[in-house]
Every structure is written in structure tokens, then in C-alpha cells.
Amino acid sequence: MCRHLAYVGAPIRMGELLTDPPFSLVRQSWAPRRQQHGVVNADGFGVGWYPSPDPAGPVEPARHRGAGPVWADETFGELARVITTPALLAAVRSATPGMVGGQSAAAAAPFRRGRWLFSHNGALPGWPDGASRLGWGLDAGVLATLDAPTDSALLWAITVGLLARGKTAAAALTEVIARVEEAGGGRATLLLTDGQAITATAWGTSLCWRRLPGGVVVASEPYDDDPGWVDVPDGSLLIADAAGTAVEPVPAGARPTFTDRSGVDA
């Protein structure tokens, strides 16, 4: 299990979201308040952030990741202290039994491809035996080609392929959930952003959102006790940007259509 957070909107100093609040993502790495599976998120961390908007088009986000606990990484705190960004996605990781843990930063979110950042909070049962059911249509040996042999990396590979084929972010995540359910179920709370909007699913783990001046933050759990936090019902799809937030049930009966795989930067 993990804790993760995404923001889009007016430029904000990263520390206001990640390190300064009383129950910040850094504190959630060792004392989460809502996490039901796992206790300490010390098996990796990461943050991806976007430069100031470029009139020429989407800009690929920068990223910093580590294999160990975020509280031991001096660079994370320094970046959060000085960088201002209009959008970010950050996560701290607790490795599920059977997954890579504490060895490589490649297993830590956010995963990145072009302008996209992605994170998965949850676990798929029976890993890696269930990977073939989840990954039908992927190239043979896909696990060996991923930077990290984890369920999160495989979900990201599927998402990348769907986006590359013209699916919207909402349609891509809806299909990923359909595939998870078809393969036997699991916890799959997902965050996806292109720096302009956040698309998320609440699927078996907690998710909430809050409006900020000029922006919106979506997170596993509140980083403070402000009454503006809104819980997302389990089984929901969330789409949010600086102008508004919409939450609706994940469409039932969505059928997977993905047939092969594009490369990913996991």
C-alpha cells in the first residue's frame, strides 16, 4: 500500500503540499491516519512536477525518486522548500509482499511517460500469478521488460497503451479497473495527471479531495484537519482541474479493448 497526492492549479510551493502540513505526505510515510493495509511507507518515494505552463504545448514533468524512506532523503526536502509548480504528483510506498521493496527507485511512483504522471495505491491479489490474466494482450515477457516487476508498473503499462490509442484519461482508467475486476479484483486507487487535470479512481482504498485557492488537491488522506476535505466514495471516478471537480461511479460493465503494449518509462 502507499499514500499519494496530486495537485493542479495556480503555482504553489511544493512544500505547502508535501512537507509543511501537520499530517503531510512525509509524515504519512511513517504515521498515516487512514491506511488500512501496511503501517510504514518506507519502500520508496517519488515526486514529479511540471515547470511553468509553456504556450508552445505540454511540458514533460521533472521527477525525483528514491528507493528508501522519504524522511531520509535530504534532496526531497530541499526540492519541496524551493520549487514552485502548477502541478505535481507525489507518493510514498509500502511494498506489498512479493513485490520489489527497498532495492530500486524504479518501483516507486510516480511513473512517467511524456507529459503523464501516474500512481497506484493498492495491491492485486496473487501477484505475480495473476499477471497473465491482467495483462492479456501485452507482449510476451512484459514483466521482464518493466523496470520494476510490480503490479503498479503493469497497470501503468496498460494505461500508457490505452492513452497512446487515443483513450481519454477517464476512459483509460475505467478500462484498467474493468481489467482488474476481470482478472480477479484487487485494490486499485489510481492517480493520473497531465499537469492540467487529475483523473483518479477510488477502488478499495481511501481517496479525498479539497479545493485550494486557484487549484485542487487529491490525496489518499487529508494532510490537515481543514473541513474542506471531501471523501470520494469507493467505486468512484474523479476528474478535477483548477475550475472544478466531478465525481461519479466508475461505469459498470466497461469492456477491455487493449490489444498490445507501448514502451513505458517506469
N, C-alpha and C positions, 0 to 999 in steps of 0.2 A: 504494500500500500504506500501511498505518497500523500503529500499536500502540494497543491499547486494554485497558481493565481495568474490572472491575465488582466490587462488594463488597456483601454484605448480612449483617446480624448485629447484634451489640452495638454501640452507638455508639462511633465511633472518630474521632480527629482525622484530617482528610483528608491532612495531610502525612505521616502514618505509612505511607500507601499510595502517595502521588504524588510526594513530593519528598525525603523523608528517606532511603529505602533507597539502598544503593550503586549499584544499577542501576535507579533509579526511572524512572517514565514520562517525567519531564523529561529524564533522561539518554538514554533511548531515542529521544528526538526527534532527537538528533544522533549517538548511538553505540549503536544496537540490536545485540543479540548474536545474534539468531536470524532477523532479517529477510532474506529471500532476494530480494525484489523492491524495488528502491529502496534508497537509502542514508541520506538525511536526511529526517526527517519535519517539515518546516518550512512546510507549506502550510495551516496552520490547526490549531486545538486546541479542546478544549472539556471542560467538566466539568459534570455535572448531579448534584445531591444532594438528599436528602429531609430535611425537618425531622423532629423527634422524632415518633414514632408518635402519631397522633390517634385517640382512641377513637371519634370520630364517623365515621371512614372514611378511605379513601385520600386522601393529600395530594399535590397536584401538585408535582413537584420544581422547585427553582430551577435556574438554568443560567447559565453564563458561557462565552462562546466568543470566539475571535479569528481573524483571517484570516492572521496571520503566525506566526512560531515562538513556541512557548510560553516559551522561555527569555528572550524579550524582553518578556514581559508581566508587569509588576510585580504586577498585581492577582491573577493566578493564584497566585503565591507567598504573597501575603497571605491569600487565602482558605484555602489549604491549611494555613497556620500556625495559624489561629484557629478554623476551623469544625469542629465535631464532628457526625457524621451517622451514622445507622444503615444507610445505603445510598447508593451512588454509582455513576456510570458516567463514565469519562473516556477521552479519546482524543487522539492526536496524528496528524497527517495528512500523507501524501505523495501529491500529486495524480498520478493516472495520466495519461500522455499523452492529450490530447484532452479532459481534464476541466478544470473551473474550478480555478485554483490561485492562492492569494495575493491574491485580489481581494475576496472576500466571506466573512464568517464563516458565512454560510448553508450553505456546502458542508461545514462541519466538524461531526462528531459531538460530543456526542450529539444525535440528532433527538428531538423530544419531542411527545407528544400525550397530554393528560390526565395520568394517573399513569405513563405509559410512557416509558422512555428506550431508545434503540436505537443501535447502531453496526455498521458493516460494515467488515471488513478483507479486502481482496481487490480484484478487478477482473473485469469482464465483457468478453470479447474483442469487438473490432469496434465499440466504442461510438462514436457513437450509433446506428449502422446496425442493431444487434441489438435496439434498444429496443422496436421494434414487435413482435418475436417474444416478448420477455419480458413486454411489457405488454398482450397481448391481453386485451380485456375492460375496459381502462381507458378513461376518457373521451378522446375525440379531443383531441389537443394537450396531453396531460398534461405533457409536458416543459416546455412554455411556462408552465404554471401552477405548477410547482415552484419553490421559492425558489432552488434550485441545480440546473442541468441535469446531474446526475451519476447514475451507476448506483446509488450508495448511496441517494440520495433516492428513486429509483424503487423500489428494494427496500423502502424504508421505507413508501412509499405503498401497496404491495401488502400489507405486513404490517399496516398500520393497517386496511385494508379487511377483512382476514380476522378480526382481533380484534373489529372492530365487528359482525361477523356471528356472534359467539359462539364462534369458534375458541379453543381454549386456546393459550397461548404456544407449547407444544411442537408442536401441530398446525399453527399458523400458520407457524412456521419450517420445519417439514417440507415444507409446501406451497411455500414460497418456494424451497427447494432443488430441489424437483421442477420448478418452473417454470424455474429457472436451467438445469437439465440439459436440459429440453425445448427451450430456446431456443439451445442450443449449448454449454452448460457455462461454466465460469469458476471463479474463486476466491471463495468466499462464506462466510467465517467471520463469524458474526453473534453479537452480544450483545444481549439484550433483558431488561429488568428492570422490575418494577412497584414496587420498593422492598421487596418481601417475598421474592422469589425471583429467581434468574438462570436464564435459558434461553439456551443457546448452541449453535451448530453449529461443528464443526471441518471445514472444507471447502476444502482446498487451501493452507492456511497454518497456522502453529503455534498451539496453544492449550494452556493448562495451568491447574491449579487447586491450591489449598492451603487447608487448614483453619487458621483462626486462633482464638484464644480467643473463643468465642461467635459465630463467624462464618465466612465463606468468601470467598475472593477468586478470581476467574477472570481470566486475563490472556493476552495474546499470548505473553509470555515471563516467566520469573521475574525479580522485582526484587531478588533476593539469591540467595545460594548455599545457603539452607536446604534440607536433604534432604527436607523435607515436600512439595515441589512434585511434582505428578503430571502427566505429559504425557497429553493427550487424543488418542487415535488419530484419524488423519484419517478422515473419513466418519462422525463420531460426533455424537450429540445429547447434550448435558449439561443436567441440571436440578439446581440446587443452592439450598439455603437454609441457615439457621442450624442446622438439625437434621441435615442430611446431604446427600450428593451422589450422583447416579446418572448413569452414562454408558452409553449403548447405541448400536448402529449406527443411523444415520438410516434409518427404514423404507424399504425398497426399493419402487419402483413406486407411490408416492403420486401420486395424480392431482390436478392443479389444479382447483379448483371456483370460484375467484373470478370474478365477472362484472362488477363495476363498482367505483367508487372513492369513498371518502370524502375530505374535505379533510384536509390534514396541516399541522402546524407544523414545517416543515423547517428 
